[in-house]
């Protein structure tokens, strides 16, 4: 419950350790949670919670296991296992919740005014820590769209997918002179093979680069040539309309 996090992480840990407060937390997690965001109840089963990142070295062996598996190995209810893990790791544990519908994803992809993006971090594969498995979208978000939903399933056309990846989000974000190929705009260009592009990342092995992207230009400078990084780093910070002219 959100009230458990009030006052910061240390305050949350104190609440999780307090026997009386712990019982209250358990009751709320197990309840229907009227009007309260309760993802645990939403997914219906602890075997749909995959733990993919811990800070503590002593918990690294649990990466890739479900909450149900960990609870069974510890012989405790899954809700208590979750609280114990947060206490032991001293951090917010990275987890994947399997609670989305493929049919619903297809419906949203086809809506004309829906644009695409990702909240995954941009990671270099050589710097990925074995202690954090991450989410497949880190490596395959756009490639999965173009390979699975465009080429294989024909949910939308390739042209519409490109619009939803470029000019539409750029206009939404008011990113000036970006998202289109025209004279005077920044030359951000991706050259890919529509017959080959696809994701390889899986939940079991998410740290795999997508395939099918041939060349990438950022601000007119080539950063990917025949699938290999050139070493160039011409990227720049893009300020939106909310920027007040001051640096933080």
Secondary structure, DSSP 8 states (H G I E B T S, - for coil): -GGGGTT-HHHHHHHHHSHHHHHHHHHHHHS--TTS--HHHHH--GGGEEEEE-SSGGGGGGTT-BHHHHHHHHTS-HHHHHHHHHHHHTS--EEEE----HHHHHHHHH-TT-----------GGG--TTB---THHHHHHHHIIIIIIIIT-SS-HHHHHHHHTHHHHHHTT-TT-SS--TTS---EEEE-TTT-B----SSS-----B-EEEEEETTEEEEETTEE-S---------TT--S---
